[in-house]
Amino acid sequence: MSITKEKKSTIFTQFGGNAANTGSIEGQVALLTERILDISGHLKVNKKDFSTQRGLMKMVGRRKRLLSYLQKHNLIGYRQLIEKLGIRK
Protein backbone atom coordinates (compact mmCIF):
# COMPACT_ATOMS: atom_id res chain seq x y z
CA MET A 1 0.00 0.00 0.00
CA SER A 2 2.83 2.42 0.69
CA ILE A 3 5.15 3.74 -1.96
CA THR A 4 8.64 2.25 -2.01
CA LYS A 5 11.84 4.26 -2.03
CA GLU A 6 12.60 3.19 -5.61
CA LYS A 7 9.15 4.28 -6.78
CA LYS A 8 9.60 7.69 -5.10
CA SER A 9 12.99 8.19 -6.74
CA THR A 10 11.58 7.34 -10.18
CA ILE A 11 8.68 9.75 -9.66
CA PHE A 12 11.02 12.58 -8.66
CA THR A 13 13.39 11.75 -11.51
CA GLN A 14 10.58 11.83 -14.03
CA PHE A 15 8.81 14.95 -12.78
CA GLY A 16 11.31 16.85 -10.61
CA GLY A 17 14.46 16.64 -12.71
CA ASN A 18 16.51 14.29 -10.52
CA ALA A 19 15.92 11.99 -7.55
CA ALA A 20 17.45 14.46 -5.06
CA ASN A 21 15.09 17.28 -6.06
CA THR A 22 12.32 16.27 -3.66
CA GLY A 23 11.18 19.84 -3.08
CA SER A 24 10.01 20.52 -6.62
CA ILE A 25 6.32 21.29 -6.91
CA GLU A 26 5.92 18.99 -9.90
CA GLY A 27 7.48 16.07 -8.03
CA GLN A 28 5.35 16.66 -4.94
CA VAL A 29 2.17 16.78 -7.02
CA ALA A 30 3.12 13.58 -8.86
CA LEU A 31 3.86 11.81 -5.56
CA LEU A 32 0.56 12.95 -4.05
CA THR A 33 -1.27 11.79 -7.17
CA GLU A 34 0.31 8.34 -6.86
CA ARG A 35 -0.67 8.12 -3.20
CA ILE A 36 -4.21 9.36 -3.93
CA LEU A 37 -4.70 6.69 -6.59
CA ASP A 38 -3.41 4.02 -4.20
CA ILE A 39 -5.70 5.10 -1.37
CA SER A 40 -8.68 5.41 -3.71
CA GLY A 41 -8.27 1.76 -4.63
CA HIS A 42 -8.17 0.86 -0.95
CA LEU A 43 -11.35 2.81 -0.25
CA LYS A 44 -13.23 1.09 -3.07
CA VAL A 45 -12.81 -2.17 -1.15
CA ASN A 46 -13.10 -0.75 2.39
CA LYS A 47 -15.97 1.70 2.18
CA LYS A 48 -16.24 2.29 5.94
CA ASP A 49 -12.60 3.21 6.55
CA PHE A 50 -13.35 6.79 7.49
CA SER A 51 -9.94 7.70 8.90
CA THR A 52 -8.31 6.80 5.58
CA GLN A 53 -11.01 8.76 3.80
CA ARG A 54 -10.15 11.83 5.87
CA GLY A 55 -6.46 11.41 5.03
CA LEU A 56 -7.37 11.16 1.36
CA MET A 57 -9.31 14.42 1.51
CA LYS A 58 -6.35 16.13 3.17
CA MET A 59 -4.02 14.88 0.41
CA VAL A 60 -6.41 16.07 -2.29
CA GLY A 61 -6.53 19.51 -0.66
CA ARG A 62 -2.74 19.69 -0.42
CA ARG A 63 -2.40 18.70 -4.09
CA LYS A 64 -4.98 21.35 -5.02
CA ARG A 65 -3.04 24.05 -3.16
CA LEU A 66 0.23 23.01 -4.83
CA LEU A 67 -1.43 23.01 -8.25
CA SER A 68 -2.90 26.47 -7.72
CA TYR A 69 0.56 27.76 -6.71
CA LEU A 70 2.07 26.20 -9.82
CA GLN A 71 -0.67 27.65 -12.00
CA LYS A 72 -0.01 31.16 -10.68
CA HIS A 73 3.78 30.99 -11.04
CA ASN A 74 4.41 28.66 -14.00
CA LEU A 75 1.39 28.24 -16.26
CA ILE A 76 3.20 26.28 -18.96
CA GLY A 77 4.63 23.83 -16.42
CA TYR A 78 1.19 23.49 -14.83
CA ARG A 79 -0.41 22.58 -18.15
CA GLN A 80 2.32 20.07 -18.97
CA LEU A 81 2.03 18.45 -15.53
CA ILE A 82 -1.73 17.98 -15.58
CA GLU A 83 -1.46 16.56 -19.09
CA LYS A 84 1.20 14.03 -18.02
CA LEU A 85 -0.69 12.99 -14.89
CA GLY A 86 -4.12 13.04 -16.50
CA ILE A 87 -5.62 14.91 -13.54
CA ARG A 88 -8.02 17.27 -15.29
CA LYS A 89 -9.85 17.23 -18.56
Buried (B, 14 or more C-beta within 10 A) or exposed (E): EEEEEEEBBEBBBEBBEEBEEBEBBBBBBBBBBBBBEEBEEEBEEEEEBEEBBEEBEEBBEBBEEBBEEBBEEBEEBBEEBBEEBEBEE
